[in-house]
Amino acid sequence: MATRNLDFDTCFNELKSLLVKYKKDLLVIANTTDNFSLNAGYDEKRKADIYFGGVVINKNYVSYHLMPVYVNPKLLDDISPELKKRMQGKSCFNFKSPDKKLFRELSNLTKKGFEFYKRNGML
């Protein structure tokens, strides 16, 4: 049996803490030792739940997904070049080890994303 990467576990738990504070307003759809995900409200037009975000331990990195930045790319206008380098696709940030500075920045971005969803009736 393979041993889990302790940096990945620490990274996962720290990133999860950025999302947990919103669980009272969102729906927890996954909560395991390697996957934590939240949905926002229900979209009548698409007949589907609106994904908010999540954190997942993958084989080579820990991914932090934040769907508000996909829905509203302007939320990314002020991110640092360092955080931008961590992006894969339009709404995913990958980490191999914890990074307090970038996690603080992600915390602020997550708050902006939550406020955007709230203003636009997506919660």
N, C-alpha and C positions, 0 to 999 in steps of 0.2 A: 504494500500500500504506500503510495507517495505521500510525502510530508507536505503539508501546506506551507506556503511562503508566509512567514510572520509579518513581513512588510506589507504583503497583500492584505492580511487580516487587519492590521492596524489601519491601513489606507481605507479599507472597506468600512470599518467602524467609524472612522473620522468623517468620511464622506456621507455615510448613512445619517450621522448626527445632523448634517446640514438639511436633510429632508424630514427627519422625524418631527421637528418642530411644527411642521405643517399638517401632520396626520389628523389633527382634530378637524380640519377644514377639507381634507381630501380623503379618498378611500384607499386603504392599504390593500394592494392586490398581491403582494408577495412579501414575505418576511421570514427569510431563512438565514443561515449563516453565510450565504454567498449571493443573496439576491434580495433587495428591498426595493419595491416599486409602489408608486402612488398614481391613482387616477383622479382627475378633476370631475366635473359634471358630465352629464349625458348630452350628447349632441343629437337633437331631434332630427335635424336635416340628414345627417349621416347614419342615424340609428345606431350609434356606437358611443362608448365611453371615450372621454378625452384624456389621453395620457398626459401626466404632468412630468414625471421623472423617476429616476431610479439609479441604483448603484449595483453593479454585478462584478463578481470576481471571475475573470476569464483565465485562460491558460497562461497568457503572457503579460497581462496587465489588469488593472481594476478600472472599469468604465463607469463614468458618471454621465447619465443621460438627463438632459434638461430640455424638454420639448418646447417651452415658451420661446427659446431662442430660434427654433425652427419656424414657429408660427410668426414670430416677429424678429427678424434678423437685426433690426436696429438696436436691440438689446445688447448686441455684441460690439457696437460702435466704440465703446470705451474700454474694451478689455486689453490687458497688457499683451505685448508680443510673446511673453513667456507662456501665458495661458493659451494664446492663439496656437502656439506650437503643439499644445497638448490635444488640440481638436482633431477628431477624425470624423469626417462627414460634416453635417450641419448642426448637430446637437449633442455630440458625444465628446467627452474629455477623458483621456487615458492617462493612468499613473502606474508606476512600478513601485513607488515608495511615497510616503506621506510628504507633503509640502505645505507647511503652515501658511506661507504667504499666498500661494495659489488657492488653498482651501478657503482662506478668508475672502479672496476675490470671488470664488465660486459661491460662497455664502451670500455675498451681496448681489451677485447675478441671480441667484435662486430667489432672493427676496423680490428683486425687480420683476422676475418672471411670474411670481405668485401675484404680485400687485397688478401686473398686466392681465393675467387671467381673470382676476377679480373685477377689474374695471370693465372688462369686455364680456362679462356674464358667463364665463366659462367654468365657474365653480358651482 
